[in-house]
Amino acid sequence: MSELRKLTDVEIESRLAGLTGWAIVDGKLHRDFQFKDFVSAFAFMTGVALIAESKNHHPEWFNVYNKVVIDLTTHDAQGITSLDFELAAAANALAR
């Protein structure tokens, strides 16, 4: 499992540069995804849920029809950790 150390601002900015579509919003790693329809959005969420469960790291998210909004932070570390970036990268891969 990845370390649960809160990343520094410099570390976050460095990792963010290699992560398409994500930004820092209100201290969390944030991205909006849009799919062709509800079934596609729900399939994406199911895939992310299975990965999140395997990592014991669960997203804050919101879904309406074809839109999925994800916010990631590690509550135990009180900030963004490597685990958040791992889940964000996995979400990007599933969204392709």
Secondary structure, DSSP 8 states (H G I E B T S, - for coil): --------HHHHHHHHTTSTT-EEETTEEEEEEE-SSHHHHHHHHHHHHHHHHHHT---EEEEETTEEEEEE-BGGGTB--HHHHHHHHHHHHHH-
